[in-house]
Amino acid sequence: MYWDYLNTPLGWIKLVANQNGLLEIQFVPQPEKTCAPNSITTAARKQLEEYFSAERTAFNLPLEPRGTEFQKQVWQALQTIPFGQTVSYKDIARMINNPKALRAVGLANGRNPIPIIIPCHRVIAADGTIGGFSAGLWRKHWLLHHERVLKN
């Protein structure tokens, strides 16, 4: 297991990877004393720095999120949402050919282990309300403002 830390406008994040891909992004109060990075955590750190400094709108990293097949299907669909755009839970359910799975899509979205890179923050309710975010609603608002989805 490999890990590194990045201080962002959203607080400290911990990047966790194995030799094949990024496993998790965790929001943490502060970094541990030691890091154990690899090429994947280093690339993720660099790409996230570029994202937060408005130099990057898409990520190109090997990902290995852990979850059920259904969750992985939802997370794959999330990765197709372009920077600066939002979709509804209903849209994601349609994308995975399971239009009645709104609640399950919402639960999978909330269990996304690689937020920001797998952009679960781009999913909102069909009525346009922001909805929730496992890392805190204020972070979702920040991300949507950063991507110019929210204007005020």
Protein Blocks (a to p, Z undefined) as FASTA:
>chain_A
ZZdddddfkbpcdddddfkbcfbdcddfbdcfbdcddfklmmmmmmmmmmmnopafbdcd
dddddddfklmmmmmmmmmpcghiacdfklmmmmnopaklmmmmmmmmmmocbghjlcmk
lpccfkopnbjafkbjklmmmmmmmnomafZZ
